[in-house]
Amino acid sequence: MIMASKREPSPSLRMRKIALVICEGETEVCYINLLKTWYKSPIRIVSHIEGTKITPSLVEKRTKELKISQWDKVHTFLMYDMDVQAINEKLQKCKAEMLLSNPCFEIWLLLHAKDQKAAIETDALIKELKKSAPVWKNYSKKAFLNNNTDVAVTRAKELREFQNPSTGIYKLIEMLKDNIR
């Protein structure tokens, strides 16, 4: 009688999950770096700042750069603000999961502190964010964001995607949480 081997598959044959987050600027990258520390997920998160240079071929190129073997699964996200119409038109042509915020990324931060259902301009949003919670006046933001992520996800899901206000960042959070369960 032949015994079947119970060895683990070699690491090169295991599927690696990689989340590529292509974004507009430094604020988004800082937030992605926070997510890496909070969610010890089997998903490797890689961020690239591409700003206004975003094109379908650039998205494809960045995705291919991360796919080292046939077993790699790269999930590409675009984390952009919707307050610049020219960028919105470029984003529509790209094949990726949209984590768009309208009017800007800071709506996601505001949703950690308060519900925002009325349309708001970027400048007014920044002012509202600063007065929404004392945390925005100092540097204890990390704990505040981490402790209030679930409420921000709930609030974001109640908003209409791509409308002002809205944000799709909760989709990345949900994916990370699903992969650590």
Beta strands, then each sheet from edge to edge (+ up, - down):
strand 1: 16-23
strand 2: 44-49
strand 3: 72-79
strand 4: 97-98
strand 5: 101-102
strand 6: 166-167
sheet 1: 2+ 1+ 3+ 4+
sheet 2: 5+ 6-
end
